[in-house]
Amino acid sequence: MHTLTGLLMLTLTAAAAQAADPAADYYGNSLLCKAQSSGAVCDLWLEPGGRYAVFYDSGQKAYVKGVQGDFENEGRTGSYTAQATHAGLRLCLKPDADTPPRPAGHSPALFHEAGCLVLPHHAPGELWTLSFGGETYRLGLINGR
Amino acid sequence: MLRHYLPSALLLLSLFMHAPAQAQQSDPLADYYGNTFVCAGGLDGDDACHIWLEKDGSFVMFGGMQGGHHGHYQIGPQRSDGQLALCFYLDTTGIDIPAELEAQHPGAPMPPPSGAAASAGQAPPAGPPPGAGAGMGCDTVDFRTTCGPGHGKPALDAQGKPLPLASAIIARFHDGMCYPMGGQKLGEHWVETDDPSPSQGGKDQAFLIPGHR
């Protein structure tokens, strides 16, 4: 009897923790995006505790011109808040630093600047389409990193 | 008696208190922590990798392998040129990326910059990021990696076919790749002439830039 009660409480606690953390599906996984016009890609990581990292590959052969860079690859880190809404996960990002905006043609700009957007509910592995900043993206939450 | 030893004791105490600061200053990788190391082709200058090195022995690497990847590094002995042999081991063998989300590299390559490639007097070879080509093998002996014909095994899939480039790069770094690093200051741009790979003339251009980029 005590064992059953214990198991029930453990299950309820785990379920409550899941419900309390709307970004739990993202931990340890990769939210990939691909801009449909340029083919540029991104990879967003959300960590427990409110930190994130995002990685971009513009797909352009951008030669490194100097320390300030004009990079094919770009990454940034910052802090986020996540909130469950009827429409999906409302994600607000705040980058650690105000780095230069993406050069023209170096999309994606998704997840690049401070701001909020809603990621609709989708199971891991399912792909969906999102419009942002005049660009259309395909996105998917992929298992692993 | 106490007054007699007090100056010596204070001197010793101050030496101990300064020791951590001196150790930090002498860490050849100190300027890497919290910042971004960028490697680029030694000849064509193309952006090939970004590494976020942490003091706790972990790193994040991206570039040429779609998305970021966690790893850990080992530090070898200091070399005669003052640099450290740093061996990178990715903790992952990659993830299954749907074809719709796979990175592509559209468009023709841009002409080489007026710097490195021009001074080398030749057109940049179209090649993989430094040290990670799909069709060649690599050996690591005593914290030194050498890639090319006759070294190691090519990165192959279960059917014995060469892995796609991004997967081959991940596989190489999962097995471990060692590079000379350290001693540079934030903001520096230098050319590393001891790259493991013969492509790009065995050279890397390297940058140490502030923050995570």
HADDOCK unambig.tbl for C-alpha pairs under 7 A between the chains (distance, minus, plus):
assign (segid A and resid 32 and name CA) (segid B and resid 101 and name CA) 6.87 0.50 0.50
assign (segid A and resid 33 and name CA) (segid B and resid 101 and name CA) 6.43 0.50 0.50
assign (segid A and resid 34 and name CA) (segid B and resid 101 and name CA) 5.56 0.50 0.50
assign (segid A and resid 39 and name CA) (segid B and resid 103 and name CA) 6.80 0.50 0.50
assign (segid A and resid 39 and name CA) (segid B and resid 104 and name CA) 6.20 0.50 0.50
assign (segid A and resid 40 and name CA) (segid B and resid 103 and name CA) 6.74 0.50 0.50
assign (segid A and resid 41 and name CA) (segid B and resid 103 and name CA) 5.93 0.50 0.50
assign (segid A and resid 42 and name CA) (segid B and resid 67 and name CA) 6.59 0.50 0.50
assign (segid A and resid 43 and name CA) (segid B and resid 67 and name CA) 5.09 0.50 0.50
assign (segid A and resid 55 and name CA) (segid B and resid 67 and name CA) 5.59 0.50 0.50
assign (segid A and resid 55 and name CA) (segid B and resid 68 and name CA) 6.12 0.50 0.50
assign (segid A and resid 56 and name CA) (segid B and resid 67 and name CA) 6.93 0.50 0.50
assign (segid A and resid 59 and name CA) (segid B and resid 104 and name CA) 6.09 0.50 0.50
assign (segid A and resid 59 and name CA) (segid B and resid 105 and name CA) 4.40 0.50 0.50
assign (segid A and resid 59 and name CA) (segid B and resid 106 and name CA) 6.30 0.50 0.50
assign (segid A and resid 60 and name CA) (segid B and resid 105 and name CA) 6.30 0.50 0.50
assign (segid A and resid 60 and name CA) (segid B and resid 106 and name CA) 6.94 0.50 0.50
assign (segid A and resid 61 and name CA) (segid B and resid 46 and name CA) 6.48 0.50 0.50
assign (segid A and resid 61 and name CA) (segid B and resid 109 and name CA) 5.56 0.50 0.50
assign (segid A and resid 61 and name CA) (segid B and resid 110 and name CA) 6.18 0.50 0.50
assign (segid A and resid 62 and name CA) (segid B and resid 46 and name CA) 6.18 0.50 0.50
assign (segid A and resid 62 and name CA) (segid B and resid 47 and name CA) 6.58 0.50 0.50
assign (segid A and resid 63 and name CA) (segid B and resid 45 and name CA) 5.33 0.50 0.50
assign (segid A and resid 63 and name CA) (segid B and resid 46 and name CA) 4.45 0.50 0.50
assign (segid A and resid 63 and name CA) (segid B and resid 47 and name CA) 5.93 0.50 0.50
assign (segid A and resid 64 and name CA) (segid B and resid 45 and name CA) 5.82 0.50 0.50
assign (segid A and resid 64 and name CA) (segid B and resid 46 and name CA) 6.08 0.50 0.50
assign (segid A and resid 64 and name CA) (segid B and resid 47 and name CA) 5.82 0.50 0.50
assign (segid A and resid 67 and name CA) (segid B and resid 187 and name CA) 6.32 0.50 0.50
assign (segid A and resid 67 and name CA) (segid B and resid 189 and name CA) 6.88 0.50 0.50
assign (segid A and resid 67 and name CA) (segid B and resid 207 and name CA) 6.30 0.50 0.50
assign (segid A and resid 67 and name CA) (segid B and resid 209 and name CA) 6.11 0.50 0.50
assign (segid A and resid 71 and name CA) (segid B and resid 47 and name CA) 6.13 0.50 0.50
assign (segid A and resid 72 and name CA) (segid B and resid 47 and name CA) 5.92 0.50 0.50
assign (segid A and resid 73 and name CA) (segid B and resid 47 and name CA) 6.84 0.50 0.50
assign (segid A and resid 73 and name CA) (segid B and resid 63 and name CA) 5.74 0.50 0.50
assign (segid A and resid 74 and name CA) (segid B and resid 213 and name CA) 5.27 0.50 0.50
assign (segid A and resid 75 and name CA) (segid B and resid 212 and name CA) 6.33 0.50 0.50
assign (segid A and resid 75 and name CA) (segid B and resid 213 and name CA) 4.48 0.50 0.50
assign (segid A and resid 76 and name CA) (segid B and resid 212 and name CA) 5.25 0.50 0.50
assign (segid A and resid 76 and name CA) (segid B and resid 213 and name CA) 5.26 0.50 0.50
assign (segid A and resid 77 and name CA) (segid B and resid 212 and name CA) 6.48 0.50 0.50
assign (segid A and resid 144 and name CA) (segid B and resid 95 and name CA) 5.98 0.50 0.50
assign (segid A and resid 145 and name CA) (segid B and resid 69 and name CA) 6.21 0.50 0.50
assign (segid A and resid 145 and name CA) (segid B and resid 94 and name CA) 6.79 0.50 0.50
assign (segid A and resid 145 and name CA) (segid B and resid 95 and name CA) 6.18 0.50 0.50
